[in-house]
Amino acid sequence: MGLIYNNKEIWEDTSSGEVMYQIPSGYDGIFLSTNLNAPDINKFKSISGSNIITLSKSIADCDNGILINLSSQVAEWNTSGYEWKDTFVPNPAVSPQKMLIKKGSPTASMTYGWYAGNNTLTSTGNVSVSGNQMKVTTDSEAGMFAQIGEGDHIFWVITSIVSY
């Protein structure tokens, strides 16, 4: 049995497994909405104000680096016309769902689709870590979202951040 987090195996190998950022109780994940002040969406907690997460310790103090697990779902918040919010599994899917941030190369990227049906429109999420600061961008913009048109925002979601 590998690393267990919230009663699920999130890493098959051996791991130091220290939680480096605590997902708030009652939520399955977080997303950074920076200056949008987006609401919480279903079981995903919105964190506003910055595109930086302060970790409980430095990446230098980890055995190998940091493991970031991502949700297979994305969160959508639409503010054009009437406001609504929901979650869905995008196509193309969130890939990869496990991002390894290695001590010697402290960056990683992922991609996700904008819609649930077949499409080729995707965004790229990026993570870089320096010390205990984890910076998150999407398509080179601060935060964890792609803005589609006037007011449709598609957020990718982190479910855990642990050392490995």
Sequence and secondary structure as in RCSB ss.txt:
>XXXX:A:sequence
MGLIYNNKEIWEDTSSGEVMYQIPSGYDGIFLSTNLNAPDINKFKSISGSNIITLSKSIADCDNGILINLSSQVA
EWNTSGYEWKDTFVPNPAVSPQKMLIKKGSPTASMTYGWYAGNNTLTSTGNVSVSGNQMKVTTDSEAGMFAQIGE
GDHIFWVITSIVSY
>XXXX:A:secstr
  EEETTEEEESS     EEE   TT SEEEEEETT    BTTEEEEES SEEE SS GGGSSSEEEEEE SSEE
EEE SSS EEEEE  SS  B SEEEEETTB EEEEEEESSSSS   EEEEEEEEETTEEEEEETTEESSEEEETT
TEEEE  EEEEEE 
